[in-house]
Amino acid sequence: MKSATKACLIIMIAFAAEGTSQVETILDLTTPEIRQLDETRTAGCGSRGGGVVTSGGVVPDPEVPLSLQLESLNQTDYKTGDEVVGVVRLTNVGSKPVIIPWNPDSEAVFGKKCEWPYKSLGATGLKASVSLLFTDEGGHNEFIASHGLYGVSKRPKTYRTLAPGQSAVVKIRGSVHFDYIIEKRREKGLEFKLPQEFAVSGSFDLDDSSLLFPYKTVRSKNEIRVRIDESGR
């Protein structure tokens, strides 16, 4: 009996340890506090452009060992003006830890002038954007929900470290508006009609001040199809 009890305890401890290693990092960017921050802050700190052209050709962007999965959307039928809420999962698919920025307040991290830490100070600045990309039937893309994240290597509360195989879940929000895309289509003599179906995917961009160029955009391999119609109001 004692040996059986001991074996059960060993199994329970093993499961507990496994559960601890699988604890997820979750960031909810749909809370009232974040909504107020979006309304009171400006656009935030943008990232640098992609690879540059040199005498030897185009220097490609580095690749970050992350995979992206679009876990869910709040619905699959929308009308213009509706709120979109999506959940995306970032997973470290590499063999080493990956650091990602975790603070949505650019001003609190980098100041009003959005100044990155200098290398001479031994600190690294991190900027990222996590988004929902809506692709219409014509193959045109529109970012419906997009949030910026910011971090500094010497301030642990501003970033999260993902161990190999570990995931971070981010919940984001936006609104279904096509004013900009309609204007651009009309300038080119193109039509934009509703209702129509869209393929929604997740997108993640990461910029590290210690590197020459930003990382290559990480896109979700999966997508969720939705239908969007004109508002009845």
N, C-alpha and C positions, 0 to 999 in steps of 0.2 A: 504493500500500500504506500509506504514511504517513497519507494522508487517511482511509483506512478505519479504521486503528487509532485515529486521533484521534476519529473519529465514535463508535467503540465506547466509548472512554473517557468521552466526553460523556454517552452513554446510561447507562453504569454509574454515573456520578456523580449523574445525575438520579434514578435508581432509589434510590440510597443516601440522597439527600436526602429523597425521598418516604417511604422507610421510617423515617427518623429522625422525621419529623413525625407519623408514625402510631404511635409507641411508646406503648403503653397503660400507664396507672397501675393497678396491681393491689394489692388489699388482701385478705389471707386471714385471716378471723376464725374459722377452724376449728382453728388450731394449738394445741398443748398449752399454750403460754404464755397465749393468749387464754382458753382453757377455765379455766385456773387463776385468771385475773383475774376471770372471771365468778363463780367460786365464792367469791372472797375479798372482792369489792366488793359494795356494796349496789346498789340499782336504778339509781343514777346520777342525773344531772340531767335532770329532765323539761322538756319544752317548754311554752310558754304555750298557752292555748286559741286557738280560731279567731277569726274576725271578731266584732266587738262591735256591740251595738245602740246607736244614737245617735238624737237627735231627728229626724235626716234619714233614718233607716232603718239597715239593717245595712251596716257597712263591710266590704267583702270583703277576704279575705286577698290579699296580693300574690302574683304568680306568678313562679316561678323558671324560666328558660328551659332546662329539663332534660327529656329524655325518658328513660324507663326501660324496659328490656327484660329479661324473665326468660329467661336464656340456657339454663339446664338445671336439672334436679333429679337427685339421685343414683339415684332409682328412681321407678316409677309405681305400685307396689303396696306398701303399708305395713301394718303391724300396730301397734296401740297400744303405745307404748314405743319404737318404732323411731326411729333418728336420721334427721333430714331435713337434707340439705345442698343448698343452692341457690346458683346463680351469677347475679348481676344486673349489668346494664351501664347506667351513667349516661352520657348523652351531652349535651354542650352544643349545643343547637339554636339558640342565639341568635347575635348578631353581636359580643358582647363577652365577655371572659373571665369565668368563674364560679368563685368560691372555695367549696370544700366542706371541712368538718372531716374530719380523718383519723386522730385518735388515739382508740382505744377506751377509754382510761383517764380517766374524768371527774375523778378525784381528782388525778391528775398534772397535769391542765390547769387545773382550777378550784379545787382544794383540797377539803378534806373538807366545807366548807360550801357548795360549789358556787356560788361568787361570780363573777359575770360582771365583766369589766373595765369600768370606768367610762369614759364618753365623754370625760371631762375628761383622761383619761390618753392619749387618742388611740388607743385599742385597741378592737377589735370582737370580741365573743364569738360563737362559732358552735356550735350544737348540732344534731345530726341523728339520725334513727333510720332504719335500713334493715331491712325486714321481709319475711316471706313471709306472705301472707294466704290462708287456706283458707276457701273459701265452699262450704257444703254444699248439698244438693239443695233445701233450704227457703229458701236465700238468706241464711242466717245466717253471719256472719264470725267467724273466730278467728285470732289471730296465733300461729303455731306457732314461728316463728323471728324474733327481733328483737334488733338490736344498736344501741347508742348510739355516736355518734362526736362528738368535741369538738375545738375549735380556737380559737386566739386570733390575731388578725391580725398581732400583733407577734412571733409565734413561728412562722416559716415551716415548721418541722418538724411542726407540728400541723395543717397544712391542705395541700390540693393545689389548684392553679389549673388549670382546664380551659379551654383555648383554644377558640374556635368550631370545632365539628366533632370535638373531641377527646373520648375516652371514658375512664371509670374503671370497672374491673371489681371487684366486691366479692363475696367468697365467704362465706356465712353458714351457720349451723347452728342446729338446735333439735331438740326431741323431740315425737313425736306423743302428746299428752296432752289429754284432753277433760274432766278433772274439773270445771273451773270452768264450762264451758259446759253440762255435764250438770246441775250443781247449779242454775244459773240457769234452765234449761229446766223442771226439775221444780218450781221455785217458781211458774212460770207455767202448770203443768199441761201442758207440751208434752213430746213424746217425742223422744228422740235415739237413733237406731238405727245399728247397724253390722252388716254392711258397707254402705257407700254411697260414691258418687263425690263428689269435691270438685274445684272449679276453683281452682287455685293461681295467684296473681298476685304481683307485686312491689310494694312500697310504700316511698316515701321522703319523710320529713318533715324540713324544714330551718327552723331558727329563727336569726335574725341579730339581735344585741342593738342594732344601729344602726337597726332598723326598729321601727315601732309594734307590728306584728303578725307572727306567723310566716308563712312562705310557705304557699301552698295545697299540700296533699298531692299528690305526683306518683305516679301509679299506672301500672303497665305496661299497655299496650293489649293485650298478648298474655297468654295463660294456658296452663297445662299441666294436663291432667286426670289425677287420680290416684284410686286406690281404696284405702280404708282399712278394715281388718277388725279384729276383736278379737284380742288376743294369744292364741297357742295355749299359752302357758306357764301 
